[in-house]
Amino acid sequence: MSSFQIEGGRRLSGSITPQGAKNEALQVICAVLLTSESITISNIPDILDVNNLISLLGDMGVDIKRENANTYTFKADKVNLDYLQTEDFYSKSASLRGSVMIVGPLVARFGKAIIPKPGGDKIGRRRLDTHFIGIQKLGAEFHYDPSAKRYEIEAKKLTGCYMLLDEASVTGTANILMAAVMAEGITTIYNAACEPYLQQLCKMLNAMGAKISGVGSNLLTIEGVTKLNGCQHRILPDMIEVGSFIGMAAMTASEITIKDVAYNELGIIPDSFRRLGIQLEQRGDDIFIPYQKNYTIESFIDGSIMTIADAPWPGLTPDLLSVFLVVAAKAKGSVLIHQKMFESRLFFVDKLIDMGAQIILCDPHRATVIGQGNHLHLRASTMSSPDIRAGIALLIAALCAEGTSTIHNIDQIDRGYQDIDIRLNALGANIKRI
């Protein structure tokens, strides 16, 4: 297991380009199973979760050709469904939560799928009900084998229908959508997720010959087709990386430029950082963050304490709340961070408290941060990354701290951030991979 040693207190400077979006990559790569024709996808991030999914598809019989560092061509013309019965498939797919999104494509094209209970971050319960209920409504039957800890899904025929999702789940919407594109008749999905990454999946499927309307809204209408074709698709920049770099620049009092961010797809993220008092400027499709000696948290118009909470798109993505929490510790003023979706995602704050941050964990979903401004002098610490997003928050804290910190279990960070140590060292950081 690898670790990072981080020398804190160094200012960063220069420019950095975000990787392709992890969350989009996991969706569109699963979609290649919907056709026997070639699909080329570019700007794929070279990170563990994505690489593991690509490897899993290769083991399933998908022909995969790496065109260059971030471009792959997939051809799923010889999918081996017998592989789904093997122990190798069970162990690989169980450790990768994104593998659940192979269910929709497999059921749509082959009429059956098998999936173990998926893994991923240890951030509390993450229900699959939305995925399964939606695909059931299209005509699939689910059976859970408790001894094998796997779901077996079969569908003799998928038929379009109306459904109202109980939550605007991004991966749930993606999974149902990929099943519905080849269902007979018309499917209407209300309360659908509408994140940019889901919009990207819709655009890719339409390029393959699907008939999806309402893209970008929470009401999707899908007219089923019998066959899908190949296409070319480019993945968006990762908005989570963009937000992480904004927070990192502010907390280390650095001046950096984030290149090619697809600014119009960032939604409320830039303004949410401005609420913490962080200055940032759009320059074309880049974001420039100037040097700031300090930054002050705004209050609401009536003078009440600022609250930053996650919400379905176009609200603030939950994947950035860990970054907002750590960055607020060095702001002037107080803020309530409300993580509504995952009940364990804020539990890493004890590590920040040990470093000197003033944070009150109110309950599993809420933390009050009392920002100390330039009076905050974080102490170096030895800690372990519990999940991807907490890991990047701890890395930001370590870059700001006095002395040398160590972060263990950085495989969690590598799951979501490509060569993060190399890229930050190019900006002036001193991060050693041990």
Secondary structure as UniProt FT lines:
FT   STRAND          3..7
FT   STRAND          13..16
FT   HELIX           22..30
FT   HELIX           31..34
FT   STRAND          38..42
FT   HELIX           48..59
FT   TURN            60..61
FT   STRAND          63..68
FT   TURN            69..70
FT   STRAND          71..75
FT   HELIX           81..85
FT   HELIX           87..94
FT   HELIX           97..102
FT   HELIX           103..110
FT   STRAND          112..116
FT   HELIX           129..137
FT   TURN            138..139
FT   STRAND          141..145
FT   TURN            146..149
FT   STRAND          150..154
FT   STRAND          162..164
FT   HELIX           170..180
FT   TURN            181..182
FT   STRAND          186..190
FT   HELIX           196..207
FT   TURN            208..209
FT   STRAND          211..213
FT   TURN            215..216
FT   STRAND          219..223
FT   STRAND          231..234
FT   HELIX           239..251
FT   TURN            252..253
FT   STRAND          255..258
FT   HELIX           263..265
FT   TURN            267..268
FT   HELIX           269..275
FT   TURN            276..277
FT   STRAND          281..283
FT   TURN            284..285
FT   STRAND          286..289
FT   TURN            301..302
FT   STRAND          306..310
FT   TURN            313..314
FT   HELIX           318..320
FT   HELIX           321..328
FT   TURN            329..330
FT   STRAND          332..338
FT   TURN            343..348
FT   HELIX           349..355
FT   STRAND          359..363
FT   TURN            364..365
FT   STRAND          366..372
FT   HELIX           373..375
FT   STRAND          382..384
FT   HELIX           388..400
FT   STRAND          404..408
FT   HELIX           411..414
FT   TURN            415..416
FT   TURN            418..419
FT   HELIX           420..425
FT   TURN            426..428
FT   STRAND          430..433
//
